[in-house]
Amino acid sequence: MLGLKTHYIYCMSMMLKRFAFIFLIFSILAGCASDDKKPDEPEKTELEYYTDAQELMDTEQYFQAIKELSALEGFYPFGRYAEQAKLELMFNYMALDDYTNAHATAERFLRLHPRHPKVDYAYYVRGLSTYFMTRGFFDSFVSIDRAERDMAIMQDAFREFNELLSKYPNSPYAADARQRMIHLRDYLARHEVFAARYLIRRQAFAAAANRGQFIVSRYQGSSAVPEGLAIMIESYQKLGLDDLANDTLQILVSNYPDYPKLDQNKQLIIEDVHSNDQRSFLNILTFGLLG
């Protein structure tokens, strides 16, 4: 009799637990059903998103402004402020030094709105973000001449700025783009100088002479031109082409009489190509950056 009573109590306990669990489930479902706002519905109107973003930008809260503009773009992709939101997203990303997202947003804008009245700004931001990507993190700690590194990203920035100037030469951003192209061109020219000097150290004098000619013809007006002439002179001398060496020396002296590698007799001072053969362990370990 006692065992039957215990079994009865056990069964009732289990039934109560089941009823409590079912009640909890229905309560949760009822709570969800009572919430009229769906998760994928906007919390604000398009204008409210845009206005809030403007206020955040005015107080330099760029990260929060990006959240508002991204929400606007997501919820109202074809709204009145959608295109302007993309343009202002570029500005906010640039303000935060987020050049990758700035570039991606500019590329997307150019693809979707190629005839927009402010499309020149997208071209400018695309080039500017690539330009700033050339500043490596490692530069903050050691002195590295950018011209010694791979020039692919600088060539991309130059090409993107050039596209802005070719399509919108009267853009308000054209002057700044043009100045940055001058700097990029100088870096690219200096990179060619480093490459030519490397060829000389490896005693590939014919290739070095050709690289010097390329510098002089391609980068007229840059600071690398006298270096290109000096490389040609040195290479011609090593190849035994004395007439070419002398003719090129006359060009160097006539156009760049203060070139620092000219001696008092206006002869080119040529370093021993073997002088840099002995490299320190630190130099080898850092791939030529230090030591």
C-alpha positions in Angstrom: 0.0 0.0 0.0 2.8 2.3 0.9 4.6 1.5 -2.4 1.5 2.4 -4.4 1.2 5.7 -2.6 4.8 6.5 -3.3 4.4 5.7 -7.0 1.3 7.9 -7.2 3.2 10.8 -5.7 6.0 10.3 -8.1 3.7 10.3 -11.1 1.9 13.4 -10.0 5.3 15.1 -9.5 6.4 14.3 -13.0 3.1 15.5 -14.5 3.4 18.8 -12.6 6.9 19.2 -14.0 5.7 18.6 -17.5 2.8 21.0 -17.1 5.3 23.7 -15.8 7.6 23.1 -18.8 4.8 23.4 -21.3 3.5 26.5 -19.6 7.0 28.0 -19.8 7.2 27.3 -23.5 3.8 28.8 -24.2 4.8 31.9 -22.2 7.9 32.4 -24.2 6.0 32.0 -27.5 3.2 34.3 -26.3 5.9 36.9 -25.4 7.4 36.7 -28.8 4.0 36.9 -30.5 3.1 40.0 -28.5 6.1 41.9 -29.8 4.9 43.7 -32.9 8.4 44.7 -34.1 10.2 42.0 -36.2 14.0 41.7 -35.8 14.5 42.5 -39.5 12.4 45.7 -39.4 14.0 49.2 -39.1 13.9 50.9 -35.7 13.8 54.4 -37.4 12.7 56.1 -40.5 15.2 56.7 -43.3 15.3 60.4 -42.4 15.9 59.6 -38.7 18.9 57.4 -39.6 20.3 60.0 -41.8 19.8 62.9 -39.3 21.3 60.9 -36.4 24.3 60.0 -38.6 24.8 63.7 -39.4 24.7 64.7 -35.7 27.3 61.9 -34.9 29.6 63.1 -37.7 29.4 66.7 -36.4 30.7 65.4 -33.0 33.3 63.2 -34.7 31.7 60.0 -33.5 32.5 58.3 -36.8 32.1 54.7 -35.7 28.6 55.3 -34.5 27.8 57.3 -37.6 28.9 54.3 -39.7 26.4 52.1 -37.8 23.6 54.6 -38.6 24.5 54.9 -42.3 25.0 51.2 -42.7 21.5 50.6 -41.2 20.1 53.2 -43.5 21.7 51.6 -46.5 20.5 48.2 -45.4 16.9 49.0 -44.6 16.4 51.6 -47.4 18.7 50.6 -50.3 16.5 52.5 -52.8 15.6 55.4 -50.5 16.1 59.1 -50.9 19.3 59.1 -48.9 20.8 55.8 -49.9 23.3 57.1 -52.4 24.4 60.0 -50.1 24.8 57.5 -47.3 27.3 55.6 -49.3 29.3 58.8 -50.0 29.3 59.7 -46.3 30.3 56.1 -45.4 33.5 56.7 -47.4 34.2 59.8 -45.4 33.7 58.1 -42.1 35.9 55.2 -43.0 38.6 57.5 -44.1 38.3 59.5 -40.8 38.9 56.2 -38.9 41.8 55.3 -41.2 39.8 52.2 -42.3 41.2 52.4 -45.9 40.1 48.9 -46.8 36.4 49.6 -46.2 36.7 53.1 -47.7 38.1 51.6 -50.9 35.5 48.8 -51.0 32.7 51.3 -50.5 34.1 53.6 -53.2 34.4 50.7 -55.7 30.8 49.6 -55.0 29.6 53.2 -55.5 31.4 53.5 -58.8 29.9 50.2 -59.9 26.3 51.1 -58.9 26.2 54.8 -59.5 28.6 55.6 -62.4 26.6 58.7 -63.4 26.1 60.2 -60.0 26.8 64.0 -59.8 29.4 63.4 -57.0 31.0 60.3 -58.5 34.3 62.2 -58.7 34.4 62.0 -54.9 34.2 58.2 -55.1 37.1 58.2 -57.6 39.1 60.4 -55.3 38.4 58.3 -52.2 39.3 55.1 -54.0 42.7 56.6 -55.0 43.3 58.2 -51.6 42.6 55.1 -49.7 45.0 53.1 -51.8 47.6 55.9 -51.4 47.4 55.7 -47.6 47.6 51.9 -47.7 51.2 52.3 -48.8 52.0 53.4 -45.3 53.0 50.2 -43.7 52.7 49.4 -40.0 56.4 48.6 -39.8 57.3 52.1 -41.0 56.5 53.4 -37.5 59.4 51.5 -36.0 62.2 51.6 -38.5 63.3 54.0 -41.2 62.2 52.4 -44.4 62.2 54.2 -47.8 59.0 53.2 -49.4 60.8 53.1 -52.8 62.7 50.0 -51.6 59.5 48.0 -51.3 57.1 46.4 -53.8 55.6 49.2 -55.8 52.4 47.4 -56.9 50.1 49.3 -54.5 51.7 52.7 -55.4 51.1 51.9 -59.1 47.5 51.1 -58.2 47.1 54.5 -56.4 48.7 56.3 -59.3 46.4 54.6 -61.8 43.3 55.4 -59.7 44.2 59.0 -59.3 45.0 59.2 -63.0 41.5 57.8 -63.8 40.0 60.6 -61.7 42.0 63.3 -63.6 41.3 61.8 -67.0 37.5 61.7 -66.4 37.1 64.8 -64.2 40.0 67.2 -64.7 38.0 70.0 -63.2 37.0 68.2 -60.1 37.6 70.0 -56.8 39.7 66.9 -55.8 41.9 67.1 -59.0 44.5 69.4 -57.6 45.2 67.2 -54.5 45.2 64.0 -56.6 47.7 65.6 -59.0 50.1 66.5 -56.2 49.9 63.0 -54.8 50.6 61.6 -58.2 53.8 63.7 -58.3 54.9 62.1 -55.0 54.0 58.7 -56.2 55.8 59.2 -59.5 58.9 60.2 -57.5 58.7 57.0 -55.4 58.3 54.9 -58.4 61.3 56.5 -60.0 63.4 55.9 -56.9 62.3 52.3 -56.9 63.8 52.0 -60.4 67.1 53.5 -59.0 67.2 50.9 -56.3 66.6 48.2 -58.8 69.4 49.5 -61.1 71.8 49.8 -58.2 71.1 46.2 -57.3 71.9 45.2 -60.9 75.2 47.1 -60.7 76.1 45.3 -57.5 75.4 42.0 -59.3 77.6 43.3 -62.2 74.7 43.1 -64.6 75.9 46.3 -66.3 73.9 46.0 -69.5 70.7 45.5 -67.6 71.6 48.4 -65.3 72.3 50.7 -68.3 68.9 49.9 -69.7 67.2 50.6 -66.4 69.0 53.9 -66.2 67.8 54.8 -69.7 64.2 53.9 -68.6 64.5 56.2 -65.6 65.7 59.2 -67.7 63.0 58.7 -70.4 60.1 57.7 -68.2 60.5 60.0 -65.2 61.6 63.3 -66.6 61.4 66.1 -64.0 61.8 63.7 -61.1 64.7 63.7 -58.6 65.7 60.3 -59.9 66.8 61.5 -63.4 70.4 62.5 -62.3 70.7 59.1 -60.6 69.6 57.4 -63.8 72.3 59.3 -65.8 74.9 58.3 -63.2 73.8 54.7 -63.4 74.2 54.9 -67.2 77.7 56.4 -67.0 78.9 53.8 -64.5 77.4 50.9 -66.5 78.9 52.2 -69.8 82.3 52.5 -68.2 82.2 49.0 -66.8 81.2 47.7 -70.3 84.1 49.6 -71.9 81.7 51.9 -73.8 83.8 55.1 -73.1 82.2 57.3 -75.7 78.7 56.7 -74.4 79.9 57.2 -70.9 81.5 60.5 -71.8 78.5 61.7 -73.7 76.2 60.9 -70.8 78.6 62.5 -68.3 78.3 65.8 -70.3 74.6 65.6 -70.1 74.8 65.1 -66.3 77.2 67.9 -65.8 75.3 70.3 -68.0 71.9 69.7 -66.4 72.9 68.8 -62.8 76.2 70.5 -62.1 75.6 70.2 -58.3 75.0 66.4 -58.4 76.7 65.3 -55.2 78.6 62.4 -56.8 80.6 64.6 -59.1 84.1 65.5 -57.9 85.9 68.8 -58.3 86.9 67.9 -61.8 83.3 67.0 -62.7 84.1 63.4 -62.9 81.6 60.8 -61.5 82.7 59.2 -58.3 82.1 55.5 -58.7 81.8 53.2 -55.7 83.4 49.8 -55.6 80.7 47.3 -56.6 82.1 44.8 -54.0 82.0 47.3 -51.1 78.5 46.1 -50.0 79.1 42.3 -50.4 79.8 41.8 -46.7 76.4 41.9 -45.0 75.8 41.7 -41.2 73.7 39.0 -39.7 71.1 41.7 -38.8 71.0 42.9 -42.4 70.4 39.3 -43.6 67.8 38.6 -40.9 65.8 41.7 -41.7 66.0 41.2 -45.5 68.2 44.3 -45.9 66.1 46.7 -43.7 68.5 47.1 -40.9 72.3 46.7 -40.3 
